[in-house]
Amino acid sequence: MALRIGLVFGILLAVRPWSAARAQQNAWLPNRDVLALLDRAVQRMDSTRVAAPELGRAGAPLAENARQVLATMRDTPGAAQNAALTYRFLHNLRAYLAVADAAPKPFPLPEEARRQFLELREAAERLEAHFQALLERKEAQLRNPDRDNLRRYAEANAKLGPPAPGKPRVVFLGDSITDGWRLHEYFPDRDFVNRGISGQITGEMLGRMKADVLDLKPAAVLILAGTNDIARGVPVNVIQNNLTMIADLAVAHGIRPLFASLLPVSDYHKDADPQYEQTRRRPPATIRALNQWLERFCKQRNFVYVDYYSKMVDSAGMLEASLSDDGLHPNAKGYRVMAPIALEAIERALKPAPKARR
């Protein structure tokens, strides 16, 4: 009997970490679901205040606080996953429920009001589970030993080998726009190496420069970066510093850097999916300002500026609707516009410098 109890106990210990991790994963909510949950909670706070007049007076400030947090999350890029804002909303919701417990209510309480109070408590429990999962995610990110995702291309880099004589290698360094570009289809018979990673910001690309660019011995590197920085609220001067250091590393190793303009974005596809409303997270004015800096930077340092923007923007200052299916990433037609621009820029950058006259 003791043996069987010990065996069961051992199995439970072995299963528990997996179960806890799985539960934590399921507790986390994506942005859209967070906003929907908070919006529903605010609606229920309003409706339950109508059902109990005393609660209406005492709970009004708490409901207004929650409404303001929800507005901030909607209007601020990345705020839906902000742990401090999530806790502030949860704190006001829990306080509201405590006031609701103490406030006198009509008897018998209407069934609809009872259901709404129950729904509000369930929303608080769901939000608390999300908040705990959010903290776990933040902790995991801080402890991640491979912040820049160097393992993504480690095996491919090891197999790549040196560039062939007479066939200059070019590394395309970037985020999802580069990651999704099938270079071999658009540039056949070229030694063009894709080292894009979806979701990355310029600081992470800077961390990958040695493994994914310098060690591959390319003649040039084409950098397309910055749109994710803007979406995450990275200050423009930090983006500029990171791109400058990327350029300095390339030059120090005899590699010619080319800097591509950020692509425009659009909201043309938001009817298909509300998340395709791109301009709130990536304001067109910020994109234009960073592109202007990039163009000046390239002129000052004698680098080639790869101008995708002017060929992909429409008269409204947006990414032309036919060039993307989500207002951010190019579709096949978009990449067909970009390919000849990139190729012309690369050939110009690799052209031998004219010999000085004696």
C-alpha positions in Angstrom: 0.0 0.0 0.0 2.8 2.4 1.0 4.6 1.6 -2.2 1.5 2.4 -4.3 0.9 5.7 -2.4 4.6 6.6 -3.0 4.3 5.8 -6.7 1.2 7.9 -7.1 2.8 10.8 -5.3 5.8 10.6 -7.5 3.7 10.6 -10.6 1.8 13.7 -9.3 5.2 15.5 -8.7 6.3 14.7 -12.2 3.1 15.8 -13.8 2.6 19.0 -11.8 5.3 21.2 -13.5 3.9 20.4 -16.9 0.3 21.0 -15.8 1.3 24.3 -14.1 3.1 25.5 -17.2 0.2 24.4 -19.5 -2.3 26.2 -17.2 -0.1 29.3 -17.2 0.1 29.3 -21.0 -3.7 28.9 -21.3 -4.3 31.8 -18.8 -2.5 34.4 -20.9 -4.7 36.4 -23.2 -3.8 38.1 -26.5 -4.4 41.9 -26.9 -7.8 41.6 -28.5 -9.1 39.3 -25.7 -7.7 41.5 -23.0 -9.5 44.6 -24.3 -12.7 42.6 -24.8 -12.6 41.3 -21.2 -11.9 44.8 -19.8 -14.6 46.4 -21.9 -17.1 43.8 -20.7 -16.1 44.3 -17.1 -16.7 48.1 -17.5 -20.1 47.5 -19.0 -21.0 45.2 -16.1 -19.8 47.8 -13.5 -22.1 50.3 -15.2 -25.1 48.0 -15.3 -24.8 46.7 -11.7 -24.6 50.3 -10.4 -28.0 50.9 -11.9 -29.4 47.8 -10.2 -28.2 49.0 -6.7 -28.4 52.8 -6.2 -26.1 52.8 -3.1 -23.5 51.0 -5.2 -24.0 53.6 -8.0 -22.7 56.4 -5.7 -20.0 54.5 -3.9 -18.7 52.5 -7.0 -18.7 55.4 -9.5 -15.1 56.5 -8.9 -13.9 52.9 -9.2 -15.8 52.3 -12.4 -14.4 55.6 -13.8 -10.8 54.5 -12.9 -11.3 51.2 -14.7 -12.7 53.1 -17.7 -9.6 55.3 -17.9 -7.3 52.3 -17.7 -9.2 50.7 -20.6 -8.9 53.9 -22.7 -5.1 54.0 -22.1 -4.7 50.4 -23.1 -6.7 51.0 -26.3 -4.8 54.2 -27.3 -1.2 53.2 -26.3 0.8 50.7 -28.4 1.6 47.6 -26.4 -0.3 48.7 -23.3 -2.8 45.8 -23.4 0.1 43.6 -22.2 1.3 46.2 -19.6 1.4 44.5 -16.2 1.1 47.7 -14.2 -2.0 48.8 -16.1 -3.5 45.3 -15.8 -2.9 45.4 -12.1 -4.5 48.9 -11.8 -7.6 47.7 -13.6 -7.8 44.5 -11.5 -7.3 46.6 -8.3 -10.2 48.8 -9.1 -12.4 45.9 -10.2 -11.7 44.0 -6.9 -12.4 47.2 -4.9 -15.7 47.6 -6.8 -16.7 44.1 -6.0 -15.8 44.6 -2.3 -18.0 47.8 -2.3 -20.7 45.8 -4.0 -20.7 43.2 -1.3 -21.1 45.9 1.4 -23.6 48.1 -0.3 -27.4 47.4 0.4 -29.3 45.9 -2.5 -32.9 45.5 -3.3 -34.6 42.3 -2.2 -35.1 40.1 -4.0 -32.3 41.0 -6.3 -33.5 40.7 -9.9 -32.2 37.6 -11.6 -30.5 39.7 -14.4 -28.6 41.8 -11.8 -27.5 38.6 -10.0 -26.2 37.2 -13.3 -24.3 40.4 -14.0 -22.7 40.4 -10.6 -21.6 36.8 -11.2 -20.2 37.7 -14.6 -18.3 40.5 -13.1 -16.7 38.2 -10.5 -15.8 35.7 -13.3 -14.2 38.6 -15.2 -12.1 39.4 -12.1 -11.0 35.8 -11.8 -10.1 35.6 -15.5 -8.2 38.9 -15.4 -6.3 37.8 -12.3 -5.2 34.5 -14.1 -4.1 36.6 -17.1 -2.2 38.9 -14.8 -0.3 36.0 -13.1 0.5 34.6 -16.6 1.7 38.0 -17.7 4.1 38.2 -14.8 5.4 34.7 -15.6 6.0 35.7 -19.2 7.9 38.8 -18.1 10.0 36.8 -15.8 10.8 34.2 -18.5 11.8 37.0 -20.9 14.2 38.4 -18.3 15.7 35.0 -17.7 16.0 34.1 -21.4 19.6 33.2 -22.1 19.2 33.9 -25.8 17.5 37.3 -25.9 18.5 38.0 -29.5 17.5 34.5 -30.8 21.0 33.6 -32.0 19.9 29.9 -32.2 17.5 30.7 -35.0 20.2 30.6 -37.7 23.1 28.9 -35.8 22.8 25.6 -37.7 22.3 27.4 -41.1 25.3 29.6 -40.4 27.5 26.6 -39.6 26.6 25.0 -42.9 26.8 28.0 -45.1 30.5 28.0 -45.9 32.6 30.9 -47.3 31.4 33.0 -50.2 32.3 31.7 -53.7 35.0 33.7 -55.6 33.4 36.2 -58.0 30.0 35.8 -56.3 29.6 38.5 -53.7 27.5 37.6 -50.7 24.8 40.0 -49.3 23.1 39.4 -46.0 19.6 40.8 -45.6 19.2 41.7 -41.9 15.7 42.6 -40.6 12.4 41.6 -39.0 9.4 39.8 -40.4 9.3 41.8 -43.6 12.8 40.3 -44.4 12.0 37.0 -42.7 9.1 36.4 -45.1 11.0 37.3 -48.2 11.9 34.2 -50.3 15.1 35.7 -51.6 16.0 32.7 -53.8 12.8 33.2 -55.8 13.3 36.9 -56.4 17.1 36.8 -56.8 18.1 33.4 -58.4 21.8 32.6 -58.8 22.8 35.2 -56.2 24.4 34.6 -52.9 21.8 36.6 -51.0 21.4 35.3 -47.4 18.2 35.9 -45.4 18.8 36.7 -41.7 15.4 38.2 -40.8 13.6 37.3 -37.6 9.9 38.2 -37.1 9.2 40.6 -34.4 12.8 41.8 -33.8 13.8 45.3 -32.9 17.0 47.1 -33.8 18.7 46.3 -30.5 18.2 42.6 -31.1 19.6 42.8 -34.6 22.6 44.6 -33.2 23.1 41.7 -30.9 23.1 39.3 -33.9 25.6 41.3 -36.0 28.6 39.0 -35.3 26.9 35.6 -35.7 24.4 36.5 -38.5 26.4 39.0 -40.5 30.1 39.5 -39.7 31.0 35.8 -39.4 29.3 35.1 -42.8 31.9 37.3 -44.6 29.5 39.2 -46.9 30.5 42.0 -49.2 27.4 44.0 -48.1 24.5 43.9 -45.6 21.1 45.3 -46.4 19.3 46.5 -43.2 15.6 46.9 -43.0 14.7 47.7 -39.4 12.8 50.0 -37.1 9.0 49.4 -37.6 8.8 47.1 -34.6 10.8 49.6 -32.5 8.2 52.2 -33.3 5.3 49.8 -32.4 6.9 49.0 -29.0 7.5 52.7 -28.2 11.3 52.6 -28.5 12.5 56.2 -28.6 13.7 57.3 -32.1 17.1 58.3 -30.8 17.6 54.8 -29.5 16.7 53.4 -32.9 19.2 55.8 -34.5 21.9 54.8 -32.1 21.4 51.1 -32.8 21.5 51.6 -36.5 24.6 53.7 -36.2 26.4 50.9 -34.3 25.3 48.3 -36.8 26.8 50.5 -39.5 30.0 51.0 -37.5 30.4 47.3 -37.0 29.9 46.5 -40.7 32.4 49.2 -41.8 35.0 48.0 -39.3 34.9 44.6 -40.9 35.0 45.7 -44.5 31.3 45.2 -45.1 29.3 47.8 -47.0 26.1 48.6 -45.2 22.9 49.6 -47.1 20.0 51.0 -45.2 16.4 50.5 -46.4 13.6 52.9 -45.7 10.8 51.7 -43.5 7.8 50.7 -45.5 4.6 52.8 -45.1 1.7 51.2 -43.3 -2.1 51.4 -43.8 -5.5 50.6 -42.2 -7.1 49.5 -45.4 -7.6 45.9 -44.3 -8.9 46.5 -40.8 -12.4 45.5 -41.8 -11.0 42.0 -42.4 -9.4 42.0 -39.0 -9.3 44.9 -36.4 -5.7 44.1 -35.7 -4.9 45.3 -39.2 -5.3 48.9 -38.0 -1.6 49.6 -38.3 -1.3 53.4 -38.0 -2.1 53.5 -34.3 1.0 51.5 -33.4 3.1 52.8 -36.2 2.2 56.4 -36.8 3.0 57.4 -40.4 4.6 60.7 -39.2 7.1 58.7 -37.1 7.9 56.4 -40.1 8.6 59.4 -42.3 10.8 61.1 -39.7 12.9 58.0 -39.3 13.2 57.6 -43.0 14.3 61.2 -43.4 17.0 60.6 -40.7 18.1 57.4 -42.5 18.5 59.2 -45.8 20.5 62.0 -44.2 22.6 59.4 -42.4 23.4 57.5 -45.6 24.4 60.7 -47.4 26.7 61.7 -44.5 28.4 58.3 -44.3 28.4 57.6 -48.1 26.1 54.6 -47.7 23.5 53.5 -50.2 19.9 54.4 -49.2 17.4 51.8 -50.4 14.1 53.7 -50.9 11.2 51.3 -50.8 8.9 53.9 -49.3 8.5 56.2 -52.2 7.5 53.3 -54.5 5.0 51.8 -52.1 3.2 54.8 -50.6 -0.1 56.0 -52.1 -1.4 59.6 -52.4 -2.9 59.3 -48.8 0.5 58.5 -47.3 -0.4 54.9 -46.8 1.0 51.6 -48.0 -0.8 50.9 -51.3 -3.7 48.5 -50.6 -2.7 46.0 -53.3 0.8 45.6 -52.0 -0.2 44.1 -48.6 -2.9 41.9 -47.1 -2.6 43.3 -43.6 -1.3 46.9 -44.0 2.1 46.0 -42.8 3.8 43.1 -44.5 4.3 43.0 -48.3 2.4 40.4 -50.2 3.9 38.8 -53.4 3.1 42.0 -55.4 4.8 44.1 -52.7 7.9 42.0 -52.8 8.0 42.3 -56.6 8.1 46.1 -56.2 10.9 45.8 -53.6 13.1 43.3 -55.5 14.4 45.6 -58.3 14.9 48.4 -55.9 17.0 46.2 -53.7 19.0 44.8 -56.6 19.8 48.1 -58.1 21.0 49.4 -54.7 23.1 46.4 -54.1 24.8 46.6 -57.5 25.5 50.3 -56.9 27.0 49.6 -53.5 29.2 46.8 -54.8 30.5 48.7 -57.8 34.2 49.3 -57.5 35.2 52.8 -56.4 36.7 54.8 -59.3 40.5 54.9 -59.3 42.0 58.2 -58.2 43.7 60.2 -61.0 47.5 60.6 -60.7 
